[in-house]
Amino acid sequence: MDNPFILEPYVCKELFCDREKEVKNLLSNCKNGINTTLISNRRLGKTGLIMRLFDEINQKKLSIFPIYADIYATKNLSDFIKCLTEAILDKYPQKTSFGNRFFKFIKSFRPVFSFDPITGSTQIEINYHSPNEKEQTLRSIFAFLEQQKTKILIAIDEFQQIREYPEKNVEAILRTHIQHLKNIRFIFCGSKKHIMFDIFSNAKNPFYSSTQFLKLGVIQKEKYRHFINSLFEKNKRKIETDALNFILEWTKQHTYYTQALCNQVFAAGTKKIAMQEVKRACKNIFLIYENIFFQYRALLTDNQWKFLIAVAKEKELHKFTASEFLNKHNIGTPANAKRALTALTDKELLCEHDSKEGKYYTVYDVFLARWLENEY
């Protein structure tokens, strides 16, 4: 019996919880000529949402060619072009009509083709003699896609990575090409909120006010409760209400961590799942991830580690310089707190949130937060 609580981004609609409103929104934007900026914390289901959207497009047989490119590992504009080109070739191989046209087109740049020995995916290398050739290649790829009779939807994941490129004009280059496209719609995805907001909402930057924002939050508790319960029932398992509620509270309804805990509970094979089975799964998760948590400890200063524990115990930290917080956790001065907060946020161990009352902070990794609460 296959475990229905998958840890990969997307397999099928039946194993994907909710996000119906977001799928509808993204699809509407694509149909109506609107580019979207999709922002969420890591492991909250951003990539899964894109795959769910693509599946919806395919199931409804819409006249849209979806393309997904994850640029997280790219280092420069050449890598960006390579990543986009390989994404197109992998999605639409040479045996397809569209893939064959694109394959013939890309050969004009005299690329070197190879194949990943593990995944079998197409790899490509294009040699450039000048920066202008890179821009011309990118312009030509967009021009080719623009000329297709079918609408193109390109989702670029971890888009904030372009800020790390040595070329300082990448935003301007992309914006120059993209703003004139009529047949291609974009979803710019990112997990670093402050950078994504700066790219798309700062009036000084090229992409200013060029997209509609969509921020991905946690799935509503009632919908997630129904989803989890139904998957257990379909597999002839029964989970008690308090155990199910505990799962959602312990994982903070965060997609990856909820799926991972449910995966462990299901893997235990118990037909009637009570609180003790869930707590046993929690302990097993601590054992699985403990070595990773120890590595975090080795990379931090004593003050940073102490501050991380303090945030985990507070669950939500609203006033990091308040004397009550500093004294309770022996943090020291407000300056010490500020340095630790900045370092941990930069390392993505702490997550910054916005609310009507102002900013607050939580430990980014939910399992790490629960482990710190338990151990300290």
Steps between C-alpha positions, in 0.01 A plus 500: 500500500656829389528776757254773387680775695759588241808715569566595139334820372225340290381163372129536429196706592369236741812525719510880494317701764285798402662812343193516274472877535868549416480273193195692379677831557815396313302356211289814474812718491646288221182521293467873555853609422619558857841395630510378861750527782453195725664525842515242777734361761699194402322164516157658522389350168599764244645253249215256562252778423670568166493128413134486603429796270680330212301181564177702491605649166568154360181344639284776353698480175545875497692657217793591726854360497628504863875513571667479843857615563665493843792746491613447861830341390577759230794735547477741206304595189655214298372254759156664487480452122627142533244423771211645300607319182537164676161548670336545160677198348414278797134602500465477122754247361593481135236236425222755568401755237586801716818334627616423148453863395689624804779242450553619142494861617752455783746323266561837336705594809732201444444348844666188639239244609545235768279299736500472876611139570267472801181681395541473124404865464643711219802718579622777278803726476511818292827688456487878489765739371351810657229612746299624203478145366338386826238774477441420135451129581251582774317742274484237225359234736224735615434597136467133401255433783307815417446382143330175603127468438443371852528715813815433705512503881848513658538449875845605623569367849735670750499808278683706765814310398553752217613746770805275556618519138824690426320679217328793671255578221314166483174645636508773236584251222215266595251781549590651162425173322202390708297823495433471126392136498133437423493120474712412807391533861731461799478383859798628695536284812718579798560405861699805611217740561697820552696455176192408297311801632795725417518365144129543429380782727794740520437789260875525434517152346411386143228250599314754713122456488519251212334203671218400731614370840386166641627407847469135597400431860423184694202287400186558706481264795157358418596423140826340605322299770250364246778421250711306750203312642376402155840361394518287813143377447562415134785280617286333770659689789320687777657802670351643818392865495739615775791328324415672172467837671836446669666435160375833362596691813845337532588567133333845498308388188821548302467283190832313498511431873136392513557260211820368656338429838196336338739296286670368815167425669375311194830312460465354851212290365260551792134458401359704790710809558485667840708774660772260610566390138534861388736591785706192421529625142612842631781334698601305191523825304732643766726196455499539122588870501711525817836483321395789277400703806842433656658640183302821544641524852856463372454786251365754751655707776388433855290816501333413167419150623361637827289750305368225270393293802331807649295563185400132487377517859314827439348349182447853366745777587346847469732721706856371481651793693245495785671465838257227604608282205871580539503421872281190474736335250827659615563657159688805626466844347258614226807531274580131557140411415510709184823337378369149568167575334667638186741208473233234550262668254779523239574129551126428456476341842254768609205613291365856501122546486280807457182567693275794584689534828839502326777252422557182695735203469478121516748214452491422127526120532195376693667171598804690628271726703325202659833327568639811672184527711535135598876495568545835673 
